[in-house]
């Protein structure tokens, strides 16, 4: 799969994450639900399964999706990464950057 083919999936994945964040924030404000509640745990597990399925589909052997989600906060805090040891670091901020990183990381 090329970066251009990955981008629509990554954009949807990112939007789903943003939607989950909004719901979690609203539930916390309205009813004081804790992040460790069974409801939210189930929601997070579902998103993790979605992430794992995309990783498999993209052949993301270095878990760049999880890295992007956690370390860059879905691109809010861009980080530098390299697809291979002999390639200079570059900033990964957008889903396009992420798609190219995954594509170039493949062995």
Long-range contacts (C-beta under 8 A, 24 or more apart in sequence): 1-57, 1-58, 1-59, 1-103, 2-103, 3-96, 3-99, 3-100, 3-102, 3-103, 4-99, 6-58, 6-99, 6-102, 6-103, 7-95, 7-96, 7-99, 9-54, 9-57, 9-58, 10-54, 10-95, 10-98, 10-99, 11-95, 13-50, 13-51, 13-54, 13-65, 14-74, 14-75, 14-95, 16-47, 16-50, 17-47, 17-69, 17-74, 18-74, 20-44, 20-47, 58-102, 59-102, 59-106, 60-102, 60-105, 61-105, 61-106, 61-107, 62-102, 62-105, 64-98, 64-101, 64-102, 64-105, 65-98, 65-102, 68-92, 68-98
